[in-house]
Amino acid sequence: MKKLGLLGKNIGYSFSRNYFTDKFNKEGLADVFTYENYDIDSIEKFPETIKKTPGLIGLNVTIPYKEAVIPFLDGLSENARQIGAVNTIKMETNGKLTGHNTDYYGFLQSLQPLLKEHHKKALILGTGGAAKAIAFGLTEIGIDSEFVSRKPAANTITYGDLNRQSFEENQIIINCTPLGTSPKTELFPDIPYDFFTPNHIAFDLIYNPEKTTFLKKAEEKGAVLKNGYEMLVFQAEKAWEIWNRD
């Protein structure tokens, strides 16, 4: 049996396990592949997890380990190196572990059908591994972006800096924070939602619930909405491709 799985912390909600289990059942692969959650409370337990899992050929990586896992890998793909975050690991035939990033690919596949001429700049809420992948993807298609965080840093503004002009200049707003994820669906990023317009895209990487409070508030002002489900499907299929190529 070839083993795949998701590495993360508190990941009982996982999209990936259900997605791949359904995929294997539909495609007649359930007797060849299995997909499990590898839920560890510290990244220090990663090498032990690998050692105790014979037959493992690949992993997805989620919060909070997309950046923390990198020192434990033997190599990175070029895009993962540039992004500085990994969401897919392939176990090579020689036992080496290579980190890849398919988040940016999934994001672009999901975003691009929504883009119009005026979508030139974006605000990225959050600065974690997923946010870095989003910024990389936007650069790939010529869209400038800026991170929004609680603390100022390079290429980063704070939530308190956001105003009408911010929204006029940046007509794509992307939530890369976990705020609003089930079961804490009442939470949302602290931004001035009144400045959304029908020219804006409000993109939330969260897929559960289907419509977060962030999206609902943007919808009230007429923004175009997109949640993270389609992005997850695209990134999962790209990971599947990586695991199965020679």
N, C-alpha and C positions, 0 to 999 in steps of 0.2 A: 504493500500500500504506500503510495506517495503522499506525504503529509505537507499541508500548507496551513497557514494560520495567521492570526492577528496578535501582534505584540502591543500591549498597552497596560493601562492601570484603570481599574473599575470599568471594565468594558462589557459588562453583561448585556448592554443595549445594542451591541455591535450590529451594524449593517452588514459587514463583510461576511460573517459566518452564515447568516441566512441567505445572502446573495449567492455565495459560492455553493452552499449545500443545495439550493434550488437549481442552480446551473448544472451541477453534477447529476442530479436526478433527471432533469429534462434531457440532458445530452448523453445519458447512458454511461456516465463516468463514475458513478457512485462506488463501483467495485475497484476503481483504480486510484481515485483521489479522495482524501478527507481534509476537512478544514475545521480547525479548532481555535479557540481563544487561548492565548498564553498571557494570562493576567498576572503581572508581577508588580510588587509594591516598591521595587527598587531596580534600576537599570543594572546594578551590580549583579543581579541574579540572571542576567541574560546569557552569559557563557554557560552556566550550569543548565539552563533551560535547553540550549542547543545540544549540549552533551547528552542530556537525558531523553532526546527525541530522535531516535533512529528513523531514517526514511524521510526526514525533513528536507524539502527542496526549495522552500521559499516562505517568506513572511510579508505581510503588510505591517506597517508601524503607525500607531496613532498616538494621541495625547497620553502622556507628556514626554514621549521618547523620540520624537522625530529628529531632534538635534542631539540628544544625550546618547543615542545609540552609535553615533559616528565613530568615536574612538575604539569601539569594539569590532569594527569592520576592517577587512583587509584591503578594500579599495572602494572607490566611488565612480559612478558614471560621470561624464562631464557636466550634465545638467545638475546632478545632485551636488557636485563639488561647487558649482557656481551659486546654487541656491543656499547651500549650507544646511540642508535638511533632507531627510530620507523618509519615504513612506513605503518603500518596497525593497526587500532584501532577497537576493538570489544566492542559493547555495551552489557554488560551481562544482563541476565534477571532481576537482582536486580538493574539495572541502573548504576552499576559501569563500568568504562572504563578501558580496559586492552590493553596495547600496545604490539604489536608483530613486528617482522622484517622478511619479506619474500624476501627482496632484495638479501641477501646472498644466499638463496636457488635458486632464479632465475638465479643469476650469475653463480653458480656452474653448474647448469643444462646446461647452454649455453656454458660454457668454457670447461667442461670435455671432450667432444668428440674431441677437438682440441689438447689435451695434448699429448706430446711425452716424452720419457725418459729424454731428456735434459732440460725440463721445470721445473727447480728446484726453481727459485727465480723470484720475480716480483717487479716492480716499480709501485707504485700507485700515479698518478698525482692528487693532491688535498687531502684535509684532512677533508672534511665535513661528513655528516651523511652517504651518499652513500659509500664514501671511507672507512669508518669504517666497514661497512657491508662487503665490498669486502675483507678487511684484515682478518676479522673473517672467511669468507668462505675459503680463501686460507689456513689459519691455520688448518681448519677442514680437508683439504686434504694433509697436510704436505708440503705446499709450503711457504717458507719464503718470507716476503715482507717488503718493506720500503716505507714510504710516501715521496713524493716530494712536497715541498711548496715554496712559496716566502720567508718564514721566517724559520730559523732553529728551531727545537724543538726536544723532545725525539722521537727516532726512525724516525726522519725526516731529510732529506737533502734538500738543495735548488736547484733550477734549474741550478744555476751557478756551482754546484758541479758535474753535469753530464758530463761524458766523454766516450771515447771508452771503458774503463774498466767497467764502469757502465753497458753498454749495453752487454758486453761480459759475465758479471756475472748475469745479470737479463734479461732473454729472454722472459719475458712476460711484456708488458708495457700497463697499463690500464689508460685511461683518465676518471677521475671522476670529472673533472671540467666542467662547462657549455660552455667552449670556443668552438665555432663552431656551436652552436645550431642555427637553423633557427630563425630569418631572418639574423643573423650576421654570415653567413656561412664562411666568409673570415678569421675569427679568429681561432687560434690554439695554443696549449701549446708551450712554447718556450723551445724546447728540440733539441738536435743535431740529426736530422733525418738521417743524413748520416751514422749513426752507426747501423741502422736497417739492418737485414740480413734475408734470407729465413728461418732461424731457429727461428725467433722471431714471437710471436703473438702480434698483435696490437689490443687491445680491447677498444672500445669506448662505454661508457654507453649511449651516444646520439643516437637517432634513426631517428631524423629529422634534417638535411638531412640523407638519407640512407648511404651516404659515405661522411663523414666529411673531411675537409682539413687534419686533423690529420691522418685519414686512407689513404687518397690519397698519402700523403708524405711517409708514411710507405710502401705503395704498390709499390712505385717507387723503393724501395730497396728489393722488393720480399717478404715482411713479409706476414704472414697469417693474414687475416682481420676478425673482427667480430664487428658488431654494437650492439646497445642495445635493438633492437626490441624483439628478442627471450627471452632475460632476462626479459623484461617487461611482456611478455605473461606468462612465468613460474611463476613470482612473483604474477601476478594478479590471476592466478588460485589457487595458494596456499592461497592467501588472501580470495578468494571465499570459499575455504574449511574451513578456520578458522571461517568465518562469519556464516557458516551453520552447524557447529557442536555444539552439546549440551555442 
